[in-house]
Amino acid sequence: MLIAQLTDIHIGFEPDAKPEELNRIRFRATLARVLDGPNRPDMLVATGDMTDHGDHDSFLKTAELLAACPFPVLPMVGNHDSREGLLAAFPDTPTNDGFVQYEAEKDGLRILLLDTLEVGRHGGAFCERRAAWLSDRLREKPDQPTLIFMHHPPVVAGIDWMDPVMSEPWIARFAEAVRGHKQIVGIHCGHLHRPIFTMFEGHPLGVTPSVAPLVAMDLRPIDPDTPDGRDLITTEPPTYALHRWDGTRLVTHYERVSDWRVLASYTPQLQGMIQHMFAERS
């Protein structure tokens, strides 16, 4: 099973751009790769910041493009989104206690989609009600492999102006909810606009890069009172993730969406090499 993860699309960042805003162009290109490439997924998870302002028009534009998907689309909210806008554009999305927090299941893999939005706040949030819901779901099926998606990473990655503080209460609540649950095969996030991998409470945690322009790779501390001219946002190509579940193990691939030259194809001239590589497995 393949799960495509697109995150931080930010439709509406340039609403008056002509003929079309940059983020929508990048989204079209990424979605075309997902739909027309060799690895068509079984579902797509959009892990938040689908819009830049949470407005209904931007959500409708996003939903219009995602309607081309012949597989389930699981939307989530990020700090730039609004729950009302998402639910208006994707009315079949489940909610729990007012949060866009729900579960899905396919091929033996349980998928938990979390809501880390706090209105008016750039950073993450995970209140006691959301944490209790997650704890209950994990206790329900302790032996079923479970994949968690959330917008905000509960880690300090070193991108100073985007990072949380590790002492934030919401991180402690999330940590307590997942601690000791060995059925969690991975936690995948967005928000930071860069590819990142780490561990959290003993679980693999990955951050998928953005569809919108990426955050510059700069791990120096930043002084909010001293503009130092550093790069903040770059035009690196849009990127998405493909999570491959084989019934036992989750493996994640990241693909940049841009033009490149093919240097080798599977032709009769290379058949011997492929056969030799397969023969080495036995």
C-alpha positions as CSV (number, residue, x, y, z in Angstrom):
1,M,0.0,0.0,0.0
2,L,1.2,3.5,-0.9
3,I,0.2,6.6,1.0
4,A,1.0,9.9,-0.6
5,Q,1.6,12.8,1.9
6,L,1.3,16.4,0.6
7,T,1.8,19.2,3.1
8,D,2.0,22.9,3.3
9,I,0.4,23.8,0.0
10,H,-0.5,27.3,1.1
11,I,-3.1,28.1,-1.6
12,G,-4.1,31.8,-1.5
13,F,-0.7,33.2,-0.7
14,E,-0.8,35.3,-3.8
15,P,-4.6,35.6,-4.5
16,D,-4.2,38.3,-7.1
17,A,-1.3,36.8,-9.0
18,K,-1.6,36.7,-12.8
19,P,-2.1,34.4,-14.5
20,E,-1.9,32.0,-11.6
21,E,-0.4,32.1,-8.1
22,L,3.0,30.3,-7.7
23,N,1.7,27.9,-5.0
24,R,-1.2,26.7,-7.1
25,I,1.3,26.0,-10.0
26,R,3.5,24.0,-7.6
27,F,0.4,22.2,-6.3
28,R,-0.7,21.3,-9.8
29,A,2.8,19.9,-10.7
30,T,3.0,17.8,-7.5
31,L,-0.5,16.4,-7.9
32,A,0.2,15.6,-11.6
33,R,3.3,13.6,-10.5
34,V,1.2,11.7,-7.9
35,L,-1.6,11.0,-10.3
36,D,0.4,10.3,-13.5
37,G,3.7,9.0,-12.2
38,P,4.7,5.3,-11.8
39,N,3.7,5.2,-8.1
40,R,0.0,6.0,-7.9
41,P,-1.0,5.8,-4.2
42,D,-3.9,4.1,-2.5
43,M,-4.7,7.2,-0.6
44,L,-3.5,10.8,-0.1
45,V,-3.1,12.6,3.2
46,A,-2.9,16.4,3.2
47,T,-1.2,17.2,6.5
48,G,-2.3,20.8,7.0
49,D,-1.7,24.3,5.7
50,M,-3.6,23.5,2.6
51,T,-4.4,27.2,2.5
52,D,-2.5,30.3,3.5
53,H,-5.4,32.2,5.2
54,G,-8.0,29.5,5.9
55,D,-10.6,31.2,3.6
56,H,-13.4,29.3,1.9
57,D,-12.3,30.3,-1.6
58,S,-8.8,28.9,-1.1
59,F,-10.2,25.7,0.4
60,L,-12.6,25.3,-2.5
61,K,-9.7,25.7,-5.0
62,T,-7.8,23.1,-3.2
63,A,-10.7,20.7,-3.1
64,E,-11.4,21.2,-6.8
65,L,-7.9,20.0,-7.7
66,L,-8.0,17.1,-5.2
67,A,-11.3,16.0,-6.7
68,A,-9.3,14.5,-9.5
69,C,-7.9,11.8,-7.2
70,P,-9.4,8.4,-7.8
71,F,-8.5,7.3,-4.3
72,P,-9.4,8.6,-0.8
73,V,-8.2,12.0,0.3
74,L,-7.7,12.6,4.0
75,P,-7.5,16.3,4.8
76,M,-6.0,17.8,8.0
77,V,-5.8,21.3,9.4
78,G,-2.6,23.3,10.0
79,N,-2.0,26.7,11.7
80,H,-2.8,28.6,8.4
81,D,-6.1,26.8,8.0
82,S,-9.5,27.0,9.5
83,R,-11.6,24.1,10.6
84,E,-14.8,25.8,9.2
85,G,-13.2,26.3,5.8
86,L,-11.9,22.7,5.6
87,L,-15.2,21.1,6.6
88,A,-17.1,23.3,4.1
89,A,-14.8,22.1,1.3
90,F,-14.5,18.5,2.5
91,P,-17.8,17.9,4.2
92,D,-17.3,14.2,4.7
93,T,-14.3,14.7,6.9
94,P,-14.9,13.2,10.4
95,T,-14.5,15.3,13.5
96,N,-14.3,14.6,17.2
97,D,-15.4,17.0,19.9
98,G,-15.0,19.9,17.5
99,F,-11.6,18.9,16.3
100,V,-10.6,17.6,12.8
101,Q,-9.2,14.5,14.4
102,Y,-10.2,11.0,13.1
103,E,-9.0,7.6,12.1
104,A,-8.8,5.5,8.9
105,E,-7.7,2.0,8.2
106,K,-6.5,0.1,5.1
107,D,-4.6,-3.2,4.6
108,G,-4.2,-3.8,8.3
109,L,-2.7,-0.4,9.0
110,R,-4.5,2.0,11.3
111,I,-4.1,5.7,10.6
112,L,-4.7,8.4,13.2
113,L,-4.9,12.0,12.0
114,L,-4.5,14.6,14.6
115,D,-5.6,18.2,15.0
116,T,-2.8,20.5,16.3
117,L,-4.4,23.8,15.5
118,E,-4.8,26.6,18.0
119,V,-6.5,29.5,16.3
120,G,-4.3,32.6,16.2
121,R,-1.1,30.7,17.1
122,H,1.7,29.7,14.7
123,G,3.0,26.9,16.8
124,G,1.2,23.7,17.7
125,A,-1.4,22.8,20.3
126,F,-2.6,19.5,21.7
127,C,-5.1,20.0,24.5
128,E,-6.2,17.4,27.1
129,R,-9.3,16.5,25.1
130,R,-7.3,15.7,22.0
131,A,-4.6,13.9,24.0
132,A,-7.3,11.8,25.7
133,W,-8.8,10.9,22.3
134,L,-5.4,9.7,21.1
135,S,-4.7,7.8,24.3
136,D,-8.0,6.0,24.0
137,R,-7.5,5.1,20.4
138,L,-4.0,3.7,21.1
139,R,-5.3,1.6,24.1
140,E,-8.1,0.2,22.0
141,K,-5.9,-1.8,19.6
142,P,-2.4,-2.2,21.1
143,D,-1.4,-4.9,18.6
144,Q,-2.5,-3.2,15.4
145,P,0.2,-1.3,13.5
146,T,-0.6,2.4,13.7
147,L,0.6,5.4,11.7
148,I,0.2,8.9,13.1
149,F,-0.1,12.1,11.0
150,M,0.0,15.6,12.6
151,H,0.8,19.0,11.2
152,H,3.2,20.4,13.9
153,P,6.3,18.3,14.7
154,P,6.7,17.9,18.5
155,V,10.5,18.4,18.2
156,V,13.1,21.1,18.0
157,A,14.8,20.6,14.6
158,G,17.2,23.5,14.7
159,I,15.4,25.9,12.4
160,D,15.2,28.5,15.2
161,W,12.4,30.8,13.9
162,M,10.1,27.8,13.1
163,D,10.8,25.6,16.1
164,P,8.7,25.1,19.3
165,V,10.2,25.2,22.8
166,M,10.5,21.6,24.0
167,S,8.9,22.6,27.4
168,E,5.6,23.6,25.7
169,P,2.8,21.7,27.5
170,W,1.2,20.4,24.3
171,I,4.4,18.5,23.5
172,A,4.4,16.9,27.0
173,R,0.8,15.8,26.5
174,F,1.5,14.3,23.1
175,A,4.6,12.5,24.5
176,E,2.6,11.0,27.3
177,A,-0.1,9.8,24.9
178,V,2.3,7.9,22.7
179,R,4.8,6.7,25.3
180,G,5.1,3.0,25.5
181,H,2.8,2.2,22.5
182,K,4.9,-0.1,20.5
183,Q,2.3,-0.5,17.7
184,I,3.2,3.0,16.4
185,V,5.2,2.4,13.2
186,G,5.8,6.1,12.5
187,I,4.8,9.7,13.2
188,H,4.8,12.0,10.1
189,C,4.4,15.8,10.2
190,G,4.6,18.9,8.0
191,H,4.9,22.6,9.0
192,L,8.7,23.0,8.8
193,H,8.9,22.9,5.0
194,R,12.0,20.7,5.1
195,P,12.9,17.0,5.0
196,I,13.7,16.0,8.6
197,F,14.1,12.6,10.4
198,T,14.4,12.0,14.1
199,M,13.0,9.8,17.0
200,F,10.3,10.8,19.4
201,E,9.6,8.7,22.5
202,G,11.2,5.8,20.7
203,H,9.1,6.2,17.6
204,P,10.4,7.2,14.1
205,L,9.3,10.8,13.3
206,G,9.6,12.3,9.9
207,V,8.8,15.8,8.5
208,T,7.7,15.9,4.9
209,P,8.9,19.0,2.9
210,S,6.4,21.4,1.6
211,V,4.6,21.8,-1.8
212,A,4.9,25.5,-1.3
213,P,8.4,27.1,-1.4
214,L,10.7,25.5,1.2
215,V,12.3,27.0,4.3
216,A,16.0,27.8,3.8
217,M,18.4,25.3,5.4
218,D,20.0,27.5,8.1
219,L,20.6,26.0,11.6
220,R,22.2,29.1,13.1
221,P,20.4,30.8,16.1
222,I,18.3,33.8,15.1
223,D,17.9,37.0,17.0
224,P,14.3,38.4,16.5
225,D,15.7,41.9,17.3
226,T,18.5,41.8,14.7
227,P,17.6,41.2,11.0
228,D,20.8,39.6,9.7
229,G,19.9,39.2,6.0
230,R,19.8,35.4,6.1
231,D,17.7,33.5,3.6
232,L,14.3,32.4,5.0
233,I,12.3,31.0,2.0
234,T,13.8,29.4,-1.2
235,T,12.5,28.2,-4.5
236,E,13.6,24.6,-4.0
237,P,11.3,22.3,-5.9
238,P,8.0,21.1,-4.3
239,T,8.4,17.8,-2.5
240,Y,6.0,15.1,-1.3
241,A,6.3,11.8,0.6
242,L,5.3,8.3,-0.4
243,H,4.9,6.0,2.7
244,R,5.1,2.3,1.6
245,W,3.4,-0.2,3.9
246,D,4.1,-3.9,3.1
247,G,2.1,-5.3,6.0
248,T,5.0,-5.4,8.4
249,R,7.2,-2.4,7.8
250,L,6.7,1.3,6.9
251,V,9.3,2.8,4.5
252,T,9.2,6.5,3.5
253,H,10.4,8.0,0.2
254,Y,10.6,11.7,-0.6
255,E,10.4,12.9,-4.2
256,R,11.2,16.4,-5.5
257,V,8.9,17.5,-8.4
258,S,11.0,19.1,-11.1
259,D,12.4,18.4,-14.6
260,W,15.3,15.9,-14.8
261,R,17.0,13.8,-17.4
262,V,16.6,10.0,-17.5
263,L,20.1,8.5,-17.6
264,A,19.1,4.8,-17.8
265,S,15.9,2.9,-18.7
266,Y,15.1,-0.8,-18.4
267,T,16.0,-1.9,-22.0
268,P,17.2,-5.2,-23.2
269,Q,20.8,-3.8,-22.9
270,L,20.4,-3.5,-19.1
271,Q,18.4,-6.7,-18.6
272,G,21.5,-8.7,-17.7
273,M,22.3,-6.2,-14.9
274,I,18.8,-6.4,-13.5
275,Q,18.8,-10.2,-13.6
276,H,22.1,-10.4,-11.9
277,M,20.9,-8.1,-9.1
278,F,17.9,-10.4,-8.5
279,A,20.0,-13.5,-8.6
280,E,22.1,-12.1,-5.8
281,R,19.1,-12.2,-3.5
282,S,18.8,-16.0,-3.6
